[in-house]
Every structure is written in structure tokens, then in C-alpha cells.
Amino acid sequence: MSRLLALNKPFQVLCQFSSESGRACLGDLVPVRGVYPAGRLDYDSEGLVLLTDDGRLQQRISSPRHKQPKTYWCQVEGQISDAAIAALTSGIRLKDGPARAVAARCIPEPDELWPRDPPIRVRRRIPTSWLELVLTEGRNRQVRRMTAAVAYPTLRLIRPAIGSLTVAGLAPGQWREVDQADIPLLLDPRPSRKRRKAR
């Protein structure tokens, strides 16, 4: 029986179980042996990381060929334009090739958002806005590079969902076991009509 854990990774935590540099890592948060992250989340990004002891499931979640949708909330510098959002979905070129979001939209600041420690640095005369992006691949710092390419640098990046599983109910640093009944949802690439909490 596969084991799957959902973790809300805090800001400035390495997405690996050991750290030679002394920086915080997954091993400081999840005292479970034999599980490994299914995909990565940058040191300075926050949100849902799934950990499993099943190699097939790990591949299904992390490999771009399975097109597992991953949702991101980005707080960007400036009031993002409709043209920039359209460019993110139609496709832009990065140094390592073309990239496009499956979906992109401007959103209000999410109600369920937790405070970041430390908070972002705010410039008084420059507004910020929130963007929701859905990607089916995960190249290195891809979301940050995509928003920078359309002239809206990312200030804060959160992943609230992978497929139909979400980080709802988990404070930063908290984790829980995912119900066995929810695991097959990650094996089916078709989007669910209703997202399930990673319970």
C-alpha cells in the first residue's frame, strides 16, 4: 500500500531531507522514514509538497509527461495587465525554451493565506497584485522566470494544489497522511470537477 503525505513547506526550507549547509530542510519537519518528495519546491517558495514511498506514484506526480496540474499563487510587483496574463497562457520564451501556463488569472489576495515570516519587502509607491497560474511542468524557478519575462517580478510564490489535492487546513510546517481513497486521483490526469482537501 502506497504511503502519501501532504506537507505545507514553509518559506526558506530546502525540499530535501538533509542539509550540509545548516539550512532548514524536510527532515526538520517530517519525522517519517522512507518517503521522498514527489517533485521540488524552491527554497524561497511555500506550499504543498507531496511525499511518498512509492516510486511509480512519485513519477506520476513529478514527471512532466504525465501533465499533472500544479497550481501556484504569485504575488507580483505591480498591477498585472490583461496583456501579461494572455502572454503567460499563449506562451513565452525562456532561456531553456518556450513555456506556457495551462491557465492564468488575476485573483484577490487569497483568504486562506498564512503570514510569511519574514514578510515580503513592500515598496510604498509600487502596488502588488496576485496571480493564479496552473502549470503541467516544473522547470527550475519556472514561475518566477515566467512572471519576470512579462515584466512582473514575483515577490511571493505559494503552491496551494497539486492535481485535486490542496494544502487547505495545514499551517506552515504541518503535514498529514493523505487518505488512500484520494491517491487514485493523482493517477488520473483528467481534472477533477471539485478539488479535494489533502486530508
N, CA, C and O of each residue as an XYZ file, in Angstrom:
796
protein
N       0.845     -1.195      0.000
C       0.000      0.000      0.000
C       0.882      1.247      0.000
O       1.744      1.408      0.864
N       0.658      2.125     -0.975
C       1.448      3.344     -1.074
C       1.159      4.273      0.099
O       0.041      4.338      0.608
N       2.191      4.979      0.505
C       2.026      5.986      1.545
C       2.240      7.353      0.908
O       3.189      7.554      0.150
N       1.348      8.291      1.222
C       1.435      9.639      0.663
C       1.185     10.650      1.763
O       0.181     10.577      2.471
N       2.111     11.602      1.905
C       1.994     12.653      2.905
C       1.875     13.995      2.200
O       2.474     14.211      1.146
N       1.101     14.890      2.788
C       0.978     16.266      2.298
C       1.606     17.188      3.336
O       1.269     17.126      4.518
N       2.510     18.032      2.890
C       3.225     18.965      3.761
C       3.037     20.379      3.237
O       3.079     20.614      2.030
N       2.828     21.318      4.151
C       2.865     22.732      3.798
C       4.285     23.215      4.082
O       4.631     23.535      5.219
N       5.103     23.261      3.024
C       6.506     23.650      3.194
C       6.606     25.153      3.454
O       6.097     25.955      2.672
N       7.255     25.530      4.540
C       7.409     26.965      4.817
C       8.459     27.613      3.913
O       9.229     26.935      3.233
N       8.463     28.928      3.929
C       9.480     29.741      3.271
C      10.856     29.395      3.828
O      11.003     29.185      5.032
N      11.853     29.333      2.969
C      13.247     29.078      3.322
C      13.442     27.738      4.034
O      14.071     27.644      5.088
N      12.872     26.708      3.406
C      13.130     25.317      3.804
C      13.519     24.563      2.541
O      12.817     24.636      1.533
N      14.641     23.832      2.589
C      15.082     23.044      1.451
C      14.130     21.875      1.216
O      13.658     21.252      2.167
N      13.851     21.580     -0.050
C      12.942     20.479     -0.385
C      13.726     19.173     -0.508
O      13.688     18.496     -1.536
N      14.434     18.842      0.566
C      15.206     17.605      0.671
C      15.339     17.272      2.158
O      15.105     18.114      3.024
N      15.724     16.010      2.432
C      15.684     15.559      3.821
C      16.971     15.803      4.601
O      17.008     15.559      5.807
N      18.009     16.269      3.955
C      19.239     16.580      4.688
C      19.816     17.883      4.163
O      19.530     18.305      3.043
N      20.636     18.511      4.999
C      21.215     19.796      4.625
C      22.627     19.887      5.173
O      22.830     19.890      6.387
N      23.612     19.962      4.268
C      25.002     20.127      4.697
C      25.317     21.580      5.033
O      26.311     21.878      5.694
N      24.447     22.483      4.562
C      24.700     23.913      4.775
C      24.145     24.422      6.103
O      24.403     25.560      6.494
N      23.385     23.578      6.793
C      22.768     24.010      8.042
C      21.423     24.672      7.857
O      20.777     25.049      8.835
N      20.983     24.823      6.596
C      19.666     25.413      6.358
C      18.572     24.405      6.703
O      18.791     23.195      6.650
N      17.394     24.916      7.057
C      16.266     24.047      7.398
C      15.910     23.175      6.194
O      16.046     23.603      5.048
N      15.454     21.949      6.461
C      15.116     21.011      5.398
C      13.910     20.171      5.823
O      13.414     20.304      6.941
N      13.446     19.308      4.920
C      12.262     18.487      5.202
C      12.465     17.589      6.418
O      11.515     17.309      7.150
N      13.699     17.139      6.635
C      13.981     16.280      7.776
C      13.698     16.944      9.110
O      13.492     16.257     10.111
N      13.683     18.274      9.140
C      13.363     19.001     10.370
C      11.867     19.034     10.642
O      11.440     19.339     11.755
N      11.067     18.719      9.619
C       9.616     18.853      9.723
C       8.876     17.523      9.716
O       7.844     17.387     10.372
N       9.393     16.537      8.981
C       8.660     15.275      8.766
C       9.493     14.114      9.304
O      10.440     13.686      8.645
N       9.158     13.595     10.492
C       9.939     12.510     11.081
C       9.483     11.130     10.599
O       9.235     10.230     11.403
N       9.377     10.979      9.277
C       8.901      9.729      8.683
C       9.987      9.198      7.771
O      10.481      9.925      6.909
N      10.369      7.937      7.947
C      11.427      7.341      7.139
C      10.840      6.717      5.884
O       9.711      6.226      5.880
N      11.638      6.748      4.808
C      11.273      6.021      3.602
C      10.395      6.768      2.628
O       9.975      6.202      1.619
N      10.102      8.056      2.909
C       9.316      8.846      1.956
C      10.224      9.904      1.335
O      11.184     10.367      1.951
N       9.893     10.274      0.094
C      10.699     11.230     -0.651
C       9.779     12.210     -1.366
O       8.658     11.856     -1.730
N      10.250     13.452     -1.572
C       9.388     14.423     -2.245
C       9.118     14.035     -3.693
O      10.021     13.614     -4.415
N       7.867     14.183     -4.103
C       7.467     13.951     -5.490
C       7.510     15.302     -6.201
O       6.502     16.006     -6.275
N       8.680     15.656     -6.721
C       8.886     16.975     -7.293
C       9.514     17.907     -6.272
O       9.687     17.548     -5.108
N       9.852     19.098     -6.718
C      10.557     20.052     -5.883
C       9.737     21.314     -5.685
O       8.794     21.593     -6.426
N      10.116     22.059     -4.676
C       9.589     23.400     -4.463
C      10.766     24.223     -3.967
O      11.447     23.834     -3.018
N      11.006     25.359     -4.610
C      12.194     26.159     -4.312
C      12.299     26.507     -2.826
O      11.305     26.563     -2.102
N      13.537     26.736     -2.406
C      13.846     27.134     -1.030
C      13.023     28.335     -0.590
O      12.557     28.390      0.548
N      12.842     29.311     -1.503
C      12.124     30.532     -1.148
C      10.666     30.520     -1.601
O      10.029     31.571     -1.668
N      10.133     29.335     -1.910
C       8.708     29.181     -2.225
C       8.039     28.401     -1.112
O       8.700     27.730     -0.319
N       6.717     28.498     -1.063
C       5.942     27.894      0.029
C       4.839     27.006     -0.537
O       4.514     27.074     -1.722
N       4.268     26.168      0.338
C       3.066     25.463     -0.052
C       3.200     23.957     -0.125
O       4.058     23.355      0.521
N       2.325     23.360     -0.934
C       2.125     21.914     -0.924
C       3.292     21.153     -1.539
O       3.688     21.392     -2.679
N       3.828     20.229     -0.744
C       4.788     19.229     -1.216
C       4.211     17.872     -0.858
O       3.802     17.651      0.282
N       4.174     16.960     -1.822
C       3.717     15.599     -1.578
C       4.930     14.694     -1.442
O       5.879     14.792     -2.221
N       4.896     13.810     -0.445
C       5.985     12.875     -0.191
C       5.430     11.463     -0.216
O       4.355     11.208      0.326
N       6.151     10.548     -0.838
C       5.644      9.193     -0.974
C       6.776      8.182     -0.893
O       7.943      8.517     -1.100
N       6.414      6.935     -0.587
C       7.366      5.830     -0.596
C       7.203      4.971     -1.853
O       7.824      3.914     -1.965
N       6.375      5.417     -2.791
C       6.035      4.657     -3.994
C       6.665      5.349     -5.211
O       6.273      6.460     -5.567
N       7.639      4.688     -5.843
C       8.338      5.288     -6.976
C       7.425      5.580     -8.151
O       7.594      6.592     -8.831
N       6.457      4.703     -8.399
C       5.531      4.941     -9.515
C       4.689      6.176     -9.266
O       4.482      6.986    -10.169
N       4.207      6.320     -8.054
C       3.405      7.485     -7.706
C       4.247      8.753     -7.746
O       3.779      9.800     -8.190
N       5.483      8.658     -7.283
C       6.393      9.798     -7.328
C       6.582     10.279     -8.763
O       6.569     11.482     -9.023
N       6.758      9.343     -9.695
C       6.903      9.693    -11.108
C       5.626     10.289    -11.682
O       5.672     11.249    -12.450
N       4.494      9.721    -11.308
C       3.210     10.210    -11.822
C       2.979     11.659    -11.407
O       2.425     12.446    -12.175
N       3.402     12.014    -10.194
C       3.199     13.371     -9.698
C       4.207     14.348    -10.304
O       3.856     15.472    -10.662
N       5.475     13.905    -10.417
C       6.543     14.859    -10.740
C       6.919     14.926    -12.215
O       7.404     15.964    -12.663
N       6.717     13.867    -12.981
C       7.186     13.863    -14.368
C       6.304     14.725    -15.263
O       5.082     14.584    -15.232
N       6.900     15.622    -16.066
C       6.102     16.484    -16.952
C       5.276     15.695    -17.968
O       4.253     16.189    -18.442
N       5.703     14.480    -18.307
C       4.968     13.747    -19.343
C       3.584     13.310    -18.886
O       2.729     12.995    -19.712
N       3.359     13.289    -17.575
C       2.037     12.927    -17.052
C       1.113     14.134    -16.927
O      -0.078     13.990    -16.653
N       1.679     15.339    -17.133
C       0.892     16.577    -17.161
C       0.001     16.747    -15.925
O      -1.169     17.118    -16.022
N       0.593     16.465    -14.767
C      -0.126     16.663    -13.509
C      -0.231     18.172    -13.238
O       0.799     18.828    -13.081
N      -1.436     18.739    -13.180
C      -1.544     20.183    -12.979
C      -1.106     20.608    -11.576
O      -1.476     19.995    -10.575
N      -0.320     21.659    -11.539
C       0.140     22.226    -10.270
C      -0.259     23.698    -10.258
O       0.041     24.442    -11.191
N      -0.937     24.105     -9.191
C      -1.471     25.458     -9.089
C      -0.557     26.309     -8.213
O      -0.086     25.864     -7.166
N      -0.316     27.536     -8.657
C       0.550     28.463     -7.923
C      -0.166     29.794     -7.718
O      -0.880     30.273     -8.598
N       0.039     30.382     -6.538
C      -0.368     31.763     -6.279
C       0.897     32.607     -6.264
O       1.843     32.305     -5.536
N       0.913     33.659     -7.065
C       2.079     34.537     -7.151
C       1.677     35.938     -6.753
O       0.728     36.499     -7.300
N       2.389     36.499     -5.811
C       2.257     37.924     -5.531
C       3.340     38.622     -6.333
O       4.530     38.396     -6.116
N       2.921     39.473     -7.262
C       3.871     40.107     -8.169
C       3.929     41.606     -7.924
O       3.004     42.209     -7.379
N       5.039     42.182     -8.343
C       5.224     43.628     -8.215
C       4.484     44.327     -9.353
O       4.706     44.024    -10.525
N       3.607     45.262     -9.001
C       2.828     45.987     -9.999
C       1.439     45.401    -10.169
O       1.168     44.287     -9.721
N       0.572     46.143    -10.808
C      -0.783     45.694    -11.112
C      -0.748     44.985    -12.458
O      -0.653     45.627    -13.504
N      -0.822     43.675    -12.429
C      -0.596     42.898    -13.643
C      -1.667     43.179    -14.693
O      -2.844     43.333    -14.367
N      -1.252     43.242    -15.938
C      -2.141     43.617    -17.037
C      -2.765     42.386    -17.697
O      -2.262     41.270    -17.575
N      -3.866     42.622    -18.393
C      -4.501     41.546    -19.166
C      -3.557     41.035    -20.244
O      -3.550     39.840    -20.542
N      -2.767     41.914    -20.827
C      -1.826     41.501    -21.868
C      -0.767     40.551    -21.320
O      -0.384     39.589    -21.986
N      -0.295     40.825    -20.104
C       0.703     39.947    -19.488
C       0.102     38.576    -19.192
O       0.754     37.555    -19.411
N      -1.133     38.545    -18.696
C      -1.801     37.275    -18.413
C      -1.995     36.487    -19.710
O      -1.785     35.275    -19.740
N      -2.392     37.170    -20.767
C      -2.568     36.500    -22.055
C      -1.248     35.921    -22.559
O      -1.226     34.832    -23.131
N      -0.150     36.645    -22.350
C       1.162     36.163    -22.792
C       1.572     34.906    -22.030
O       2.189     34.010    -22.604
N       1.239     34.832    -20.755
C       1.597     33.660    -19.950
C       0.886     32.401    -20.441
O       1.442     31.305    -20.365
N      -0.331     32.551    -20.941
C      -1.071     31.374    -21.420
C      -0.814     31.072    -22.892
O      -0.923     29.920    -23.313
N      -0.472     32.091    -23.682
C      -0.194     31.842    -25.098
C       1.219     31.313    -25.305
O       1.498     30.629    -26.290
N       2.110     31.635    -24.368
C       3.468     31.100    -24.425
C       4.513     32.189    -24.523
O       4.361     33.146    -25.281
N       5.574     32.037    -23.752
C       6.706     32.956    -23.783
C       7.978     32.136    -23.903
O       7.972     30.934    -23.637
N       9.053     32.767    -24.296
C      10.315     32.046    -24.464
C      11.254     32.372    -23.313
O      11.543     33.536    -23.035
N      11.727     31.312    -22.645
C      12.730     31.435    -21.602
C      14.063     30.954    -22.157
O      14.112     30.439    -23.274
N      15.138     31.110    -21.404
C      16.459     30.700    -21.877
C      16.523     29.213    -22.186
O      17.272     28.788    -23.066
N      15.727     28.411    -21.452
C      15.743     26.964    -21.687
C      14.569     26.499    -22.547
O      14.223     25.318    -22.536
N      13.953     27.427    -23.294
C      12.911     27.033    -24.225
C      11.575     27.687    -23.932
O      11.440     28.432    -22.961
N      10.579     27.407    -24.776
C       9.262     28.009    -24.593
C       8.570     27.486    -23.342
O       8.824     26.366    -22.896
N       7.696     28.310    -22.785
C       6.931     27.926    -21.597
C       5.568     28.589    -21.669
O       5.430     29.708    -22.162
N       4.565     27.883    -21.172
C       3.225     28.466    -21.119
C       2.469     27.878    -19.942
O       2.684     26.732    -19.547
N       1.585     28.686    -19.396
C       0.703     28.220    -18.332
C      -0.551     27.616    -18.958
O      -1.036     28.099    -19.981
N      -1.066     26.567    -18.345
C      -2.333     25.983    -18.778
C      -3.465     26.980    -18.522
O      -4.415     27.076    -19.299
N      -3.341     27.721    -17.414
C      -4.329     28.740    -17.059
C      -3.632     29.826    -16.268
O      -2.669     29.566    -15.546
N      -4.125     31.047    -16.409
C      -3.595     32.179    -15.644
C      -4.709     33.185    -15.454
O      -5.466     33.468    -16.382
N      -4.811     33.728    -14.248
C      -5.833     34.752    -13.988
C      -5.403     35.596    -12.809
O      -4.666     35.144    -11.933
N      -5.875     36.832    -12.802
C      -5.659     37.727    -11.677
C      -6.669     37.365    -10.589
O      -7.843     37.144    -10.886
N      -6.221     37.303     -9.330
C      -7.101     36.936     -8.219
C      -6.921     37.935     -7.081
O      -5.887     38.599     -7.004
N      -7.918     38.053     -6.193
C      -7.690     38.828     -4.965
C      -6.741     38.057     -4.049
O      -6.533     36.859     -4.237
N      -6.177     38.731     -3.076
C      -5.325     38.027     -2.116
C      -6.126     36.896     -1.482
O      -7.206     37.142     -0.945
N      -5.621     35.650     -1.529
C      -6.403     34.509     -1.017
C      -6.749     34.659      0.455
O      -5.904     35.030      1.270
N      -8.016     34.365      0.790
C      -8.483     34.490      2.173
C      -7.736     33.549      3.122
O      -7.491     33.884      4.281
N      -7.376     32.359      2.607
C      -6.768     31.338      3.466
C      -5.254     31.473      3.576
O      -4.586     30.580      4.098
N      -4.715     32.576      3.090
C      -3.273     32.774      3.082
C      -2.740     32.980      4.500
O      -3.332     33.705      5.300
N      -1.637     32.344      4.790
C      -0.965     32.499      6.082
C       0.097     33.599      5.970
O       0.590     33.869      4.875
N       0.456     34.238      7.099
C       1.517     35.253      7.037
C       2.870     34.601      6.744
O       3.133     33.478      7.175
N       3.713     35.306      6.016
C       5.061     34.796      5.753
C       6.025     35.382      6.761
O       5.910     36.545      7.148
N       6.985     34.558      7.185
C       7.996     35.007      8.139
C       9.387     34.784      7.526
O       9.809     33.638      7.368
N      10.106     35.869      7.177
C       9.718     37.278      7.290
C       8.785     37.685      6.161
O       8.731     37.013      5.131
N       8.041     38.790      6.345
C       7.149     39.250      5.281
C       7.935     39.773      4.086
O       9.128     40.058      4.190
N       7.253     39.895      2.948
C       7.919     40.448      1.767
C       8.244     41.918      2.014
O       7.619     42.573      2.848
N       9.221     42.419      1.284
C       9.568     43.837      1.376
C       8.642     44.621      0.447
O       8.626     44.390     -0.762
N       7.885     45.531      1.007
C       6.904     46.299      0.240
C       7.472     47.683     -0.059
O       8.012     48.347      0.826
N       7.344     48.111     -1.316
C       7.731     49.476     -1.694
C       6.475     50.331     -1.756
O       5.534     50.029     -2.491
N       6.476     51.391     -0.979
C       5.265     52.173     -0.726
C       4.578     52.637     -2.003
O       3.349     52.628     -2.074
N       5.336     53.038     -3.006
C       4.746     53.628     -4.207
C       4.453     52.610     -5.304
O       3.936     52.972     -6.361
N       4.776     51.342     -5.064
C       4.545     50.325     -6.100
C       3.535     49.313     -5.574
O       3.814     48.633     -4.586
N       2.369     49.195     -6.208
C       1.370     48.224     -5.742
C       1.800     46.789     -6.064
O       2.723     46.560     -6.846
N       1.123     45.855     -5.456
C       1.324     44.447     -5.804
C      -0.017     43.855     -6.203
O      -1.072     44.399     -5.875
N       0.035     42.735     -6.915
C      -1.189     42.037     -7.286
C      -0.948     40.540     -7.204
O       0.192     40.078     -7.149
N      -2.052     39.786     -7.198
C      -1.979     38.331     -7.074
C      -2.418     37.675     -8.381
O      -3.351     38.123     -9.046
N      -1.723     36.614     -8.719
C      -1.952     35.881     -9.947
C      -2.031     34.397     -9.612
O      -1.251     33.901     -8.799
N      -2.964     33.690    -10.232
C      -3.027     32.230    -10.103
C      -2.593     31.616    -11.426
O      -3.148     31.932    -12.478
N      -1.601     30.740    -11.367
C      -1.087     30.047    -12.544
C      -1.234     28.544    -12.359
O      -1.057     28.029    -11.255
N      -1.558     27.843    -13.438
C      -1.571     26.381    -13.435
C      -0.576     25.914    -14.485
O      -0.676     26.280    -15.656
N       0.393     25.093    -14.053
C       1.418     24.540    -14.941
C       1.352     23.023    -14.909
O       0.889     22.429    -13.935
N       1.822     22.402    -15.985
C       1.922     20.941    -16.007
C       3.372     20.492    -16.135
O       3.643     19.320    -16.396
N       4.302     21.422    -15.952
C       5.720     21.083    -15.896
C       6.328     21.884    -14.757
O       5.675     22.769    -14.205
N       7.561     21.586    -14.402
C       8.158     22.269    -13.260
C       9.651     22.461    -13.434
O      10.448     21.875    -12.701
N      10.029     23.279    -14.400
C      11.448     23.577    -14.568
C      11.949     24.469    -13.439
O      11.163     25.069    -12.706
N      13.260     24.543    -13.315
C      13.861     25.303    -12.218
C      13.384     26.756    -12.220
O      13.575     27.487    -13.192
N      12.767     27.153    -11.121
C      12.287     28.525    -10.899
C      11.426     29.029    -12.064
O      11.475     30.204    -12.427
N      10.652     28.129    -12.628
C       9.906     28.447    -13.845
C       8.886     29.564    -13.652
O       8.812     30.480    -14.472
N       8.102     29.499    -12.582
C       7.072     30.520    -12.381
C       7.718     31.895    -12.235
O       7.263     32.861    -12.847
N       8.755     31.984    -11.443
C       9.435     33.276    -11.246
C      10.006     33.805    -12.567
O       9.937     35.002    -12.844
N      10.560     32.916    -13.365
C      11.126     33.352    -14.640
C      10.033     33.774    -15.619
O      10.226     34.696    -16.412
N       8.894     33.103    -15.561
C       7.797     33.458    -16.458
C       7.221     34.828    -16.114
O       6.992     35.639    -17.011
N       6.985     35.099    -14.838
C       6.424     36.409    -14.490
C       7.441     37.519    -14.748
O       7.064     38.624    -15.137
N       8.723     37.234    -14.534
C       9.752     38.234    -14.835
C       9.798     38.531    -16.332
O      10.047     39.666    -16.740
N       9.556     37.500    -17.149
C       9.602     37.672    -18.604
C       8.496     38.595    -19.117
O       8.633     39.195    -20.184
N       7.403     38.711    -18.360
C       6.333     39.639    -18.764
C       6.365     40.914    -17.917
O       5.392     41.667    -17.862
N       7.522     41.139    -17.252
C       7.817     42.388    -16.528
C       7.073     42.547    -15.204
O       6.817     43.667    -14.761
N       6.722     41.410    -14.567
C       6.102     41.466    -13.241
C       6.843     40.492    -12.313
O       6.463     39.325    -12.212
N       7.895     40.966    -11.638
C       8.684     40.064    -10.782
C       7.834     39.472     -9.659
O       6.992     40.151     -9.072
N       8.071     38.203     -9.376
C       7.373     37.525     -8.284
C       8.014     37.887     -6.952
O       9.227     37.768     -6.779
N       7.192     38.326     -6.020
C       7.642     38.662     -4.664
C       7.400     37.520     -3.688
O       8.174     37.315     -2.753
N       6.318     36.780     -3.912
C       5.978     35.658     -3.045
C       5.333     34.582     -3.902
O       4.496     34.880     -4.754
N       5.723     33.324     -3.678
C       5.219     32.220     -4.502
C       4.760     31.081     -3.608
O       5.508     30.596     -2.759
N       3.515     30.661     -3.814
C       2.886     29.621     -2.998
C       2.258     28.588     -3.930
O       1.619     28.946     -4.919
N       2.439     27.310     -3.613
C       1.752     26.252     -4.360
C       0.631     25.693     -3.470
O       0.911     24.944     -2.534
N      -0.634     26.047     -3.749
C      -1.720     25.555     -2.911
C      -2.259     24.187     -3.317
O      -2.955     23.544     -2.531
N      -1.948     23.727     -4.543
C      -2.568     22.482     -5.002
C      -1.685     21.747     -5.996
O      -0.982     22.353     -6.804
N      -1.743     20.429     -5.912
C      -1.174     19.530     -6.920
C      -2.308     18.611     -7.336
O      -2.838     17.855     -6.521
N      -2.679     18.678     -8.608
C      -3.860     17.935     -9.036
C      -5.065     18.397     -8.246
O      -5.328     19.596     -8.149
N      -5.795     17.458     -7.683
C      -7.003     17.781     -6.926
C      -6.748     17.867     -5.423
O      -7.680     18.111     -4.656
N      -5.497     17.670     -4.986
C      -5.166     17.748     -3.567
C      -4.673     19.144     -3.232
O      -3.921     19.744     -4.001
N      -5.093     19.661     -2.091
C      -4.723     21.021     -1.707
C      -4.078     21.054     -0.331
O      -4.090     20.076      0.417
N      -3.519     22.211     -0.030
C      -2.833     22.427      1.243
C      -3.811     22.906      2.320
O      -3.393     23.210      3.438
N      -5.097     22.976      2.000
C      -6.100     23.501      2.934
C      -6.020     22.801      4.285
O      -5.951     21.575      4.366
N      -6.031     23.607      5.340
C      -6.034     23.080      6.700
C      -4.664     22.834      7.295
O      -4.560     22.477      8.469
N      -3.606     23.015      6.510
C      -2.251     22.801      7.008
C      -1.552     24.146      7.209
O      -1.403     24.921      6.265
N      -1.131     24.413      8.422
C      -0.313     25.597      8.686
C       1.109     25.331      8.180
O       1.476     24.169      8.001
N       1.913     26.362      7.945
C       3.296     26.132      7.517
C       4.036     25.193      8.464
O       4.042     25.390      9.679
N       4.663     24.165      7.881
C       5.390     23.177      8.666
C       4.567     21.981      9.083
O       5.123     20.989      9.554
N       3.257     22.045      8.923
C       2.398     20.908      9.291
C       2.265     19.938      8.118
O       2.371     20.327      6.954
N       2.032     18.670      8.450
C       1.831     17.648      7.430
C       0.755     16.680      7.900
O       0.430     16.613      9.085
N       0.215     15.939      6.954
C      -0.758     14.896      7.284
C      -0.683     13.787      6.259
O      -0.178     13.973      5.153
N      -1.192     12.633      6.643
C      -1.299     11.495      5.724
C      -2.495     11.726      4.804
O      -3.565     12.136      5.255
N      -2.308     11.461      3.525
C      -3.399     11.588      2.558
C      -4.208     10.291      2.573
O      -3.642      9.198      2.581
N      -5.527     10.420      2.578
C      -6.404      9.254      2.544
C      -6.080      8.366      1.356
O      -5.826      8.861      0.257
N      -6.088      7.071      1.568
C      -5.862      6.128      0.473
C      -6.865      6.338     -0.655
O      -6.532      6.147     -1.825
N      -8.092      6.731     -0.312
C      -9.121      6.933     -1.336
C      -8.786      8.092     -2.269
O      -9.299      8.152     -3.387
N      -7.926      9.020     -1.819
C      -7.590     10.179     -2.638
C      -6.383      9.935     -3.550
O      -6.160     10.699     -4.489
N      -5.609      8.889     -3.287
C      -4.412      8.639     -4.080
C      -4.737      8.367     -5.547
O      -4.026      8.881     -6.411
N      -5.775      7.583     -5.882
C      -6.071      7.365     -7.316
C      -6.338      8.639     -8.097
O      -6.190      8.647     -9.319
N      -6.729      9.723     -7.422
C      -6.958     10.984     -8.121
C      -5.683     11.495     -8.779
O      -5.743     12.173     -9.805
N      -4.532     11.176     -8.196
C      -3.263     11.619     -8.752
C      -2.807     10.730     -9.909
O      -1.897     11.099    -10.651
N      -3.423      9.577    -10.064
C      -3.070      8.684    -11.152
C      -3.903      8.950    -12.398
O      -3.635      8.389    -13.460
N      -4.918      9.811    -12.269
C      -5.786     10.169    -13.380
C      -5.501     11.616    -13.745
O      -5.801     12.510    -12.954
N      -4.923     11.880    -14.934
C      -4.555     13.255    -15.288
C      -5.731     14.164    -15.589
O      -5.554     15.378    -15.691
N      -6.932     13.608    -15.735
C      -8.081     14.460    -16.026
C      -8.418     15.301    -14.805
O      -8.416     14.777    -13.691
N      -8.708     16.588    -14.975
C      -9.013     17.448    -13.824
C     -10.299     17.017    -13.153
O     -11.276     16.660    -13.810
N     -10.280     17.058    -11.819
C     -11.485     16.741    -11.064
C     -12.438     17.928    -11.089
O     -11.999     19.077    -11.141
N     -13.727     17.659    -11.054
C     -14.691     18.764    -11.024
C     -14.593     19.553     -9.729
O     -14.890     20.747     -9.697
N     -14.182     18.892     -8.676
C     -14.081     19.569     -7.383
C     -12.804     19.121     -6.696
O     -12.588     17.924     -6.502
N     -11.952     20.077     -6.326
C     -10.721     19.713     -5.646
C     -11.002     19.146     -4.264
O     -11.920     19.577     -3.567
N     -10.187     18.167     -3.890
C     -10.322     17.621     -2.546
C      -9.192     18.139     -1.657
O      -8.060     18.340     -2.095
N      -9.546     18.341     -0.416
C      -8.549     18.709      0.573
C      -7.592     17.526      0.755
O      -8.040     16.380      0.743
N      -6.277     17.774      0.925
C      -5.311     16.716      1.137
C      -5.420     16.231      2.571
O      -4.633     16.608      3.440
N      -6.410     15.390      2.794
C      -6.717     15.036      4.190
C      -6.132     13.698      4.568
O      -6.296     13.251      5.703
